Each structure stands twice: as structure tokens, then as C-alpha cells.
């Protein structure tokens, strides 16, 4: 991993380094990309993000690029197709969860207009954020009050594999919070992107 003064990045993994430098924390307001992130966080449960990242392109191919309408109509034959594909995580519970969550996402879109509007409602007040994000703070805070509230709301709406820790990882990934550590050279860029992003 990287040294203690920077974000944790596995050494000798160019794909992960590119993800950290160019994608992690960049604000996402596109519904399809948000849904993909939710699904991949679900598949990550019990695994590392590195494992999922190296399978992400295969996931996209297998799940029709996480098109909500398409995934929501998957049948048991699709579950078997996906469970037999060695390129992805072949966990039937997680596969069925992705299908269920697509159906629930359509309900949520009907209510809020966009998924992004719903998820960004849980952006924390800047005054509640740490003055310095450090590796120690991140280790001590695998979830937050806001991610717990998001998880609870989703659970009440019938979503699955969306626990508080998963949802905090989602918030970090899609720029709802900026958790690049204070010494990370990417942090300032993400702050600028967040400042210029129009909230849904």
C-alpha cells in the first residue's frame, strides 16, 4: 500500500492508481453510473474494492452496463447466466440483489425524478466534516450518521446489500464527500469539482 501520508493505494496496480487519480471522489450525478456504483458496492461486500475493480468491465458487459430498465426485467434465467460467468462474482444473493435494487430504483426515480436527487440529499453539512481527513479518521469512521440514514431509508424502500458501510463507500466514490486524505495531491482537484457541481 501507499505510505501513511497519502491515500491507501495498492502498489504495482496501475488500474487502481488510475481509478484513485481520475475517478474516486469525482461527483457523479448520472443515474446509470450511480446505480452501477450501488451494485458494485453490494458485490464488494466481504471482498476488496481491488477485486471488484478488476472485474468491473466484465460486470458492465454482463449487466447490460447497468441499464435500470433492462436489469429490472432480468429473470431467473439471467440469474443462472450470471452465476455461471467466471468473470464476475457469482454470488446468487448478490446477483438477485442487483435485480431487486434495479426494480426499487425505478420506484425511487418515479418518486424523486432522478436517483441522483435522492442520493445527494444525504450530502453532509460541511460543518460536520473533519477539519483534516487522515487515514486514522477513515479507519475510525467506516460509516457516518448520513450513510446510516441513507442505508436505513433504502432498506425501508426494499433495497438490499446497502448497509451503512457500503453506502459510505458509495458516498466517497461518487463525490458526495471528499475523503482523499489532506496530503493527497488529488484532494484539491476534487474540492474544486465538488464546488462547481450543481446538486441535483
FITI-254290 format. One record per residue (C-alpha): residue number from 0; x negated, y negated, z negated. Coordinates in steps of 0.25 Angstrom, whole numbers. Each point is the difference from the previous one (the first is absolute). Layout:
N
SITE     k       x       y       z
SITE   NUM       X       Y       Z
...
//
This chain:
200
SITE     k       x       y       z
SITE     0       0       0       0
SITE     1      -4     -15       1
SITE     2      -7      -7     -11
SITE     3       8      -5     -13
SITE     4       0     -15       6
SITE     5       8       4      12
SITE     6      13       7       4
SITE     7      -1      16      -1
SITE     8      -3       5      14
SITE     9      -5      14       3
SITE    10     -14      -1       5
SITE    11      -3       5      14
SITE    12      15      -1       5
SITE    13       1     -10      11
SITE    14      15       2       1
SITE    15       2      -3     -14
SITE    16      -9     -12       0
SITE    17       7      -6      12
SITE    18      13       2      -7
SITE    19      -5      -7     -12
SITE    20      -6     -12       8
SITE    21      11      -1      10
SITE    22      13       5      -5
SITE    23       1       2     -15
SITE    24       8     -12      -6
SITE    25       3      -6      13
SITE    26      15      -5      -2
SITE    27      10       9       7
SITE    28      14      -4       4
SITE    29       3       9      11
SITE    30      11      11      -4
SITE    31      -6      12       7
SITE    32     -14      -3      -6
SITE    33       6      -1     -13
SITE    34       7      13       1
SITE    35     -12       7       5
SITE    36      -8      -5     -13
SITE    37      11       5      -9
SITE    38       0      13       7
SITE    39     -15       2      -1
SITE    40      -1      -5     -14
SITE    41      10      12      -3
SITE    42      -9      10       7
SITE    43     -12      -6      -8
SITE    44       6       5     -13
SITE    45     -10       9      -7
SITE    46     -10      -3      11
SITE    47     -10     -11       4
SITE    48       3     -11      10
SITE    49     -12       4       7
SITE    50       7      14       3
SITE    51      12      -7       6
SITE    52      -7     -11       8
SITE    53      -8      10       8
SITE    54      13       7       3
SITE    55       8     -13       3
SITE    56       0       1      15
SITE    57       5      14      -1
SITE    58      11      -4      -9
SITE    59       4     -11      10
SITE    60       1      10      11
SITE    61       7      10      -8
SITE    62      10     -10      -6
SITE    63       3      -8      13
SITE    64      -8     -11      -5
SITE    65       9      -1     -12
SITE    66      12      -6       8
SITE    67      11      -1     -10
SITE    68      12       4       9
SITE    69      -8      12       5
SITE    70      -5       6     -13
SITE    71      13      -2      -7
SITE    72       6      10      10
SITE    73     -10      11      -2
SITE    74       6      13      -3
SITE    75      -5      13      -7
SITE    76      -7       4      13
SITE    77      -8     -13      -1
SITE    78      -4       4     -14
SITE    79      -5      13       5
SITE    80      -7      -6      12
SITE    81      -7     -10     -10
SITE    82      -3      11     -10
SITE    83      -7       8      11
SITE    84      -9     -11       4
SITE    85     -14       1      -5
SITE    86      -4     -14       3
SITE    87       9      -6     -11
SITE    88       3       3     -15
SITE    89      10      12       2
SITE    90       8      -2     -13
SITE    91      15       2       2
SITE    92       4      -8     -11
SITE    93      -8     -12       5
SITE    94       5       2      14
SITE    95      15       1      -5
SITE    96      -3     -13      -8
SITE    97      -5      -7      12
SITE    98      13       3       8
SITE    99       9      -3     -12
SITE   100      -7     -13      -2
SITE   101       2      -4      15
SITE   102      15       2      -3
SITE   103      -1      -8     -12
SITE   104      -8     -11       7
SITE   105      11      -2      10
SITE   106      10      -2     -11
SITE   107      -9     -10      -6
SITE   108      -2      -7      13
SITE   109      15      -1       1
SITE   110       0      -7     -13
SITE   111     -12      -9       0
SITE   112      -2      -2      15
SITE   113     -14       5       0
SITE   114      -8       9      -9
SITE   115     -11     -11      -1
SITE   116      10      -9      -7
SITE   117       3      11     -10
SITE   118     -14       3      -3
SITE   119      -6     -14       0
SITE   120      11      -3     -11
SITE   121      -9       7      -9
SITE   122     -12      -9       2
SITE   123      -5      -4     -14
SITE   124      -1     -14      -5
SITE   125     -14      -5       2
SITE   126      -1      -4     -14
SITE   127       2      14      -4
SITE   128     -12       5       8
SITE   129     -14       2      -6
SITE   130     -10     -12       1
SITE   131     -10      10       5
SITE   132       3      13       7
SITE   133     -11      10      -5
SITE   134      -2      15       2
SITE   135       3       1     -15
SITE   136      13      -8       1
SITE   137       4       9      12
SITE   138      -3      13      -8
SITE   139       8      -5     -12
SITE   140      12      -4       9
SITE   141       4      11       9
SITE   142      14      -6       0
SITE   143       6     -13      -4
SITE   144      13      -6      -5
SITE   145       4      -3      14
SITE   146      -4      13       6
SITE   147       8       7     -11
SITE   148      12      -9       3
SITE   149      -1       4      15
SITE   150      -1      14      -3
SITE   151      12       0      -9
SITE   152       8      -7      11
SITE   153      -4       9      11
SITE   154       3      13      -9
SITE   155      14      -6      -3
SITE   156       2      -1      15
SITE   157      -4      15       2
SITE   158     -14      -2       5
SITE   159     -11      10      -4
SITE   160     -15       1      -2
SITE   161       1     -15      -3
SITE   162      -6       0     -14
SITE   163      -6     -13      -7
SITE   164     -14       4       3
SITE   165       4       3      15
SITE   166       7     -13       1
SITE   167     -11      -8      -6
SITE   168     -10       7      10
SITE   169      10      -4      11
SITE   170       1     -15      -5
SITE   171     -15       0       0
SITE   172      -1       6      14
SITE   173      10     -10       7
SITE   174      -5     -12      -7
SITE   175      12      -3     -10
SITE   176     -12      -1      -9
SITE   177     -15      -2       3
SITE   178      -8      10      -8
SITE   179     -13      -2       7
SITE   180     -10      -2     -12
SITE   181      -4     -14      -3
SITE   182     -14       3       6
SITE   183       5       6      13
SITE   184      -3      -8      13
SITE   185      14       4       5
SITE   186       7      -6     -11
SITE   187       0     -15       4
SITE   188       5       4      14
SITE   189      12       8      -6
SITE   190       3     -12      -9
SITE   191       0      -9      13
SITE   192       9      10       7
SITE   193      10       1     -11
SITE   194       1     -15      -1
SITE   195       3      -1      14
SITE   196      10      11       0
SITE   197      15      -3       1
SITE   198       7       8     -10
SITE   199      12       8       6
//
